[in-house]
Amino acid sequence: MAHGQGTGNDQSGRIGEAVPAYAAGLVRAWSLKSAELGWPGDVRWDVEATRTVAAACLTGAGLMDALRTLADQRLDEAATLADYERDIAALAACLEQHDGTFRPERLSALGKEAGRWVTARDHTIAQLVDPSSEFRTRTAFLADLTHPAFLRVDQPVWIARWSTGTTTWSSPAHRMAVAARLAPSLTAEESAAYLGPATLAVLLAAPGRGTDLERLLRGLPELRPVSVTMAHRPACDDVCELADWLVTTFPELVGEPLP
């Protein structure tokens, strides 16, 4: 998941809004303690999950889910994982004065676990989806392309290459424009990825689909010249032979090897 930019710290103005009465005191104390421990002044603190977490600390219900949501929202506001963990330490320091269900050390442990869970989830998403295009990552696409269940199926690969030096566009701008044009037309059976800065590959559901995609791509006047080719996977399950075919078909993997 791509986390966004912070919207500024508004700790003083909104605390107490939509907070259960029994949790309002804890939220205020937590806010003050977090600021004391160094919460960044340019990062919003009072996200929605602060109220949910405070209520869960007092009732004992749904704390882990609330902490995961809090970690997600903290990172979304451009806080770091260290900021989040320091914020949990601030909350733990307030619990004993507010009759919390959870001991401070237990809350700290659950908070760190929630932070690791969100980090692991985001890392997993980053391995599967390119955030700028929502196409598959190179690694995920090559896994789709060489999946044993499909190697005996003649499912062609449509490859489009273009020059990024013929316009004033940057390469990322090209890729975003192509994704906006092509992604909505892809079927559930198709997989697409950028194999290089100016190379898009699509595992097609049917050979005729390539004509549809080429028509859409050539509808972008800024994107010229465009070269389109079709490739067919070798019908084998030998890993070395498949790797040879991939690197030969996509020389971009030579210029920029997979991590």
N, C-alpha and C positions, 0 to 999 in steps of 0.2 A: 504494500500500500504506500502511495506517495503521500507524505505528510506535508501540510501547507505551512504558510508563514504565520507568524504571530500577529495578533491584532491589537496588541498593547495591553498593559496591565490596568485593570479597573477594579482592584481588590476592594476599595472602600465603598463604591457606589451601589453595587448590586447585591452584596451579601445579604442574605435573608430572604431574597425573592424566591418563592416556590420552595422554601425549606420547611419541612415539618417542624412545628413549634418545638418539639422535644430535641431537635437536632440543631436549631439555629445557634445556640450558644457554642456548641462544639465547632461549627463551621467558622464562627467569628474568631474563636481562640486559635484554631488551626491556621486561619489566614494570617493572623498576627505573628504566630510562631514561624510560619513558613517565610514570611518577610524577614524576620529576625535571623533566620538561618541562611539568608542569601538568595531568596527567590528572585530571578532576573526582573528588573523593573520594566523591561520592554516586552515582557511575555504575560499574556492574560492569565490570571490565576483562577478566577471564579468561573470555571467551566461547569456545565450542567452536572457532570459526574461528581463534583465535590459534594453536592447535597445527597446524592445517592449513596456515596461512600460513607458519609457521616451518619446517615440513617442506618445503614447496614452495620456499622460499628456498634450502634446502640441497641439494635434489635437482634443482631446475630444472623439475619437472613440475607442471603445473596451477596456476601461480601466479595468473594473471588470474582464473580462476574462484574461487580461494580468496580473493583480495582483494575480489571482488564480494560474496562471502558475508560476509566480515568487515565491509565497509561496511554491509551490510544489518543485521547483528547489532548493530553499534555504534549505528546509528540506532534500532534496535528497543529498545535499552537507554536511549534518551533522550540519547545523546551527540549533539553537533552535527557538522556536516561539518568544521568547523574542528578539533574534538577529534580526529576520525578522521585528518585530514591530519597533525596534530601527532603522533599515535600512529605513523603510518607513518614520519615523520621520526625518531622514536625507534628504530624497527626498523632503518631504514637506517643509523643511527649505530652499531648493534651488529654489522652484517654483517661488517665487515672483520676483527673479532676471532674470527669463527666460520666462516671459510672458506665464505661464501655463494657460490652460483653466480652471483648477480646483483650488479652493482655498485650502490652506494648510490643514485647518481643515477638509474639505470635503475629501481630499485625505487620511488623517489619518484615518477617519471613514471607508472609503471604504477598505483601507488596512487591518484594523483589521477585518472587515467583511470577506474579502477574506481569511485571515488566519484561522478564525473560520470555514469557509466552508471547507477548505482543511483538517483541523483537524477532523471535523465531518465525512467527506468522508472516511478518513483513518481509523477512529474508526469503521465506518460501515463495511468497507471491512474486518477489523480484526475480526468482529463478525461473518463473513460468511466464510472466507477462511483462512486456515492455511498456512502462508507464506512459511514455510519450505517444504511443500509437495504439496501445491495447492489443497489438498483435502478440504472437508468441515470442519469447526470447529465442535466440539462436539455438541454445541448448535444448529447449523444450521442442522446438520445431524439428530439429534433427532426430530427437527421440520419436516424435510422431512419424517422421519420414522412414525410419528404420524399424518400426515396431514389428515384431515377428508375426503378429496376426494379419498384417496387411502386405507382407512382402510378396505373397503369391497373387496379389490383386494388381491388375494393371491400372494403377491410379497415377496419372501423369503429374508432373511438376511443371508449373508455369513460372518462368523466370523473366523478370523485366529489369533492364539496366538502363540507366540514363546518365547523362553528364551533369555534374553540379557546377561546371565552370562556364556554362553558357548563359547564365542569368546572374542577377545580383542577389538571388536568394541564398541563404545559408543552407548547408546540407540538412540540419534539423528541420528547417522550414519546409524543405522539399518533402521530407519523410512525413511530417504532420499533414501536409496537404494531400499526399497520396493516401495516407491512412483514412483521412476524413472522406475521401472520395470512394475508396474501395471497401473499407471495413463493413459498412452497412449492407453490402451486397453479398458478402460471404455467407455460405450456408453452414449449418451446424456440423456437416461432415468435412469441412475444409479447414485447413490450418495454414497460417501465413506468418512470415517473419522477414525482417530485414537481415540479410546475410552480410551486408556491407553498407557503407554510407549511401550508396546509390544503387542498391540491388535488393529487389523484393522477390521472394519465392513463395509460391502458393501451391500447396498440395490440393489438387482439384478433386471435386466429387465426380466429374465427368469431363472428357476431353473438350467438348463444346463450350465448356465454361470459360476456357481461355479467351475465346473471342469476345465474350461479354466483358471480361476484365480489361482486355486491351482497349476496347472501345471507351471504357470509363477513364482509363489512364491517359489515352491520347486526347481526352477532353480537357486536360490541363494544359493550356497554351504555354505556360512558363516552363513546362517539362519537356524539353527537346534537346537533342534527339533521343528517342526511346528505341531500345532494341529488345525484342521479345523472342524467347526461345522456349521450346518444350523439351523436357528430359523425362526419361523413364528409368525407374529404379531397377537394378539387376534383381532377378528373381532368385535370390540366394540368401542364406542365413550365415554366411561366413563374415565375421566381423571385419577382418582385414580387407576383404574384397569390397565390402560396403564402405569402409573408410577411404579406400583408394578411389572409389567412385565419387564419394562426397567431395573430396579435396580436388579432384579433377573437374567435377561439375561446377564447384564453387571455389574458384581460386582466391576468392576473398578470404577463405579460411587460412590461406597461406600468408597473406598480408597481415591478417589479424587473427591469430590462432585463438581457439576457445580457451577460456581461463582454466 
